[in-house]
Amino acid sequence: MFESKDPHIEYSLEGKVLHIKINRPEKKNALTPGMYKALGDGIRIADESDLINVILIRGIDDCFTSGNDVSGFSASNQTNEERPSVHFMNALNDARKPLVAAVSGLAIGIGTTLLFHCDLVYASESCFLQLPFTRLGLCPEAGSSYLLPKQIGYQRSAELMLLGDRFTSSKAKELGIVTEVLPQEDYLSFTIEKANELSNLPAQAVQTSKALLKRGQNQQVSETIEVELVEFGNLLQSDEAQAIVQAFLNKKK
């Protein structure tokens, strides 16, 4: 009934919860354009289906996602609206139904910024997160330059975004990015339990409550995504960013 168009993004309906799984272990779940498109499509499908009350996003046990596939990390001639990554970002921002994330292993770049859109985030003790944009000669994306300061305050956001260091799931919980931290063997079953619990509550009440909690935010995030994309594109074409990307690709070879 619900079928992904990308082999590395899997949909499965369990009860009233649509599970969207990132499954590209050989590349540490790095996201390609096709994967971004399937992630965005999954959220849109769930939002439109009367059979689904909750959307659960997960990776594999040792990796949520290492972020964008750097092999395709180059300036694009496409308009922002045509980019699969933007399709995904807008789907996150527009989602009416609760978004729940199960996070383990790596959560890098978009693997962290997508969490700012989620309503519940459960992470394993071994998980670490990172916003490495300045280290790549780039700037934040996915509306994160608005969402993170709103969520945890400016100074703490500046530390994470300007320095770009890795931080643990325990620190993420302390900051308010993660809802709960669980042992590795329990994080997924606990997330599924909470997603099922949420899906069995009156759907209209849950969606209305989410809308009220985020009232006035949608348009601001949408505008921020557009501004970030312009700046991101400009920086990506800079000599500094291109040198970093090429050094990374040469190292992989």
N, C-alpha and C positions, 0 to 999 in steps of 0.2 A: 504493500500500500504506500509506504514512504520509502523512496529509493534515492540514494545519493548518486549524483552524476560523476563523482570522483572516487576512485578506488581507495583513497587514503582517508576518506571521511565516511564514517558509517552511521546510518540511522537505525535505531531500533525502538519500537514502541513497547514499553513495559508498563502495563496499567494505563494511567493517564499521563505518564511522563515520557517525553521523547528524549532518548539518549542520543547525543551527537558525539561520536568518538573520533578523535584525531589518531590515526594509526599509520604512521610512517617511521617505524623504529630505526630503520637503516640510516635515516637522515635526521635522527633526533626530533622527529615530528616537525621539521622545518616546513613552513607553509608556502605552497606554490599558488599561482593565480587560480588554478582549478580548485584547489582546496579552499581558498578564500570564498570562491563562488558557492561551493557546496555548503560551507558553514553558514553563509548568509541565507542561502536558499532554505536550509533546515530551520532556521529561526523564523523565516517568513511563513513557511509551510505550517509550522506549529502554531504560530499566531492566528492563522486562518482556520485551523481545524477545530471542530467541536469535540473531537476525541481527545484532545491534548490540553492539559491544564498547566503543565510545568515543562521547562526545557532544561535538561541537564547536559552540560558540556564537560567532557573529560578527555584525558589523553591516555597513555599507557602507564603502567605502574612506575616506570623509572623516568618518565618524561611527559610533562604536559605539552609544552612546545618550546623549542629553542628560538622561535620567532620566524621572521621572514627568511626564505631561502635566499642566501646571499648570491647564489649563482644567477638569479634573475634580478639582482638588486642594482638596477640602472635606471637612469632617467627614462620616463615613458613619454611617448608622443600622444598617448590617449588623454582624453579629458578626464577629470576626476570622476565624473559620473560613470564612466565606462570601466574604471578599474575595479576588478573583483575585490581588492582589499577595502575599497571605499564602500562597495555593496555590503560587505560584512560589517564595517563600522556603523553604517546607517541602520542596518538590521538590528544591531545591538541597541542602538539608541532608541529605535522605534518600538522595540518589543513591549507589548502590553502584558504578556504573561511572564511570570517569574522566571528569572534566569538563575540557575544554580550551577556552581562549578566545583568539580572534584580535582584537586591539584596535587601532583606528586612529581618529584624529580625537578627538572628544569622548567622555569616559567620566565622566559626571557623576552624583552621587547613587548610585542603584541600579546605574548603570553601573560604578561603582567597587566598591560593597559586594558585588556578586555575584561579583567576582573573588576575594574572600577564601574563597569556597567551591570555587574551581577548583583542580585539581591541577597544571595547567600553564597559564601565561599568557604569550603572546607579543604584543608591542606594537610599533607603528611608531615611528620616531624623532620623528615630528611629533605624536604623541599626547600629550594631557594629561588628567589626572585631577583630580577635585575631590569633596570631601565638604562640601557647602555648607549643612549642616543648621542650624547656629547662625545663619547669615546669613539664613535663612528663618524664624527663630524656632522651630525644631524641634530634634529630637534624632536620633541615629543609628537605623538600622533594619537588618533582615535579619541580625540577630545580630552586626553589625559591632562593637558596643561590647565584645563578648567576643573575637571572632576577631582583630581588628586588634592589640590589645595582646598577645595570645598570640603573634601572628606577628612583630611588630616591636618590642614593648616599650611600656611606658606613656608615657614622655616623647615619643617620636616620634609615637605615636598621638594624644596630646593636642595636639601642634602641628597635625596634619592635621585633627583633628575639632573642636577648639575654635576655631581661627582660620578654618578653612574655605577656605583659599587654594588656588588651582590649583597643581598640581605636575606636572613632566614625567615622561614614561615612563622617562627615565634615572634620575631620583631614585627613582621607584617600584622600579626594579631594584636600586638601591643599598640601599633599605630592605628589600627582599625580598618586595615585592608582585608584581613582574613577574619572570618566569623569564629572559626574554631580550628585548633590544631590537634590532629589525632596520630596515634601510632601508625606506621606504614601499613601494617596488616589490617587496620580498621578503617582507614580514611574513606575508602570507596563504599563499603557497606554502610557506614554511618551517613555518608552523603545521600546514598540511595534511599535510606530510611527517612531522612528529612525531606527529600524531594517527594517521596510517596505520601508522607504526612501532609505536606503542603498541598499536594494534588487532590487530596480527599476533602479539603475544606471547601466551603461554598466558593465556586470559581469567580462569580461576579464580585463578591465581597473582597476577595484577595486582589483581583485586578484593579478594583476601584481604590483599594487602600494603597496599592503600589503607585497608581496614578496620582493620588493625593500627596504621597511622600515625595514624588518627583515633580510636583506641579511647578510649571514655569521653567523647568530645566531642559526639556527636549530641544527647544529652539536655540537656546544658548549653546548647547553641546553641538548641535548641527552647524551653527555658525563657526564655532571653534574648530571643528573638524576641517572646514573649508579653509580657514586661515592657516591652520597647521600644515595642510597639504601644499599650499603655495610656498610656505617657508621651507618645508621639507624638500620639495622639488628643487628650489633654488640652491639649497645647501648640497643636495645630492650631486648637482652638476659642478660643484666647486672642486678645484684641484685637490684640496685637502681630503675631502670625502672620497673622491675617486681613487686617490692614492691608498687610502685605508682599505677600500673595497678590493683593489687590485692586489694589495699585499696579502689580504685574506685568501683570495682565490689562488694566488701563487703558492701559498702555504699549503692549501688543500691538495694542489697538484703534486 
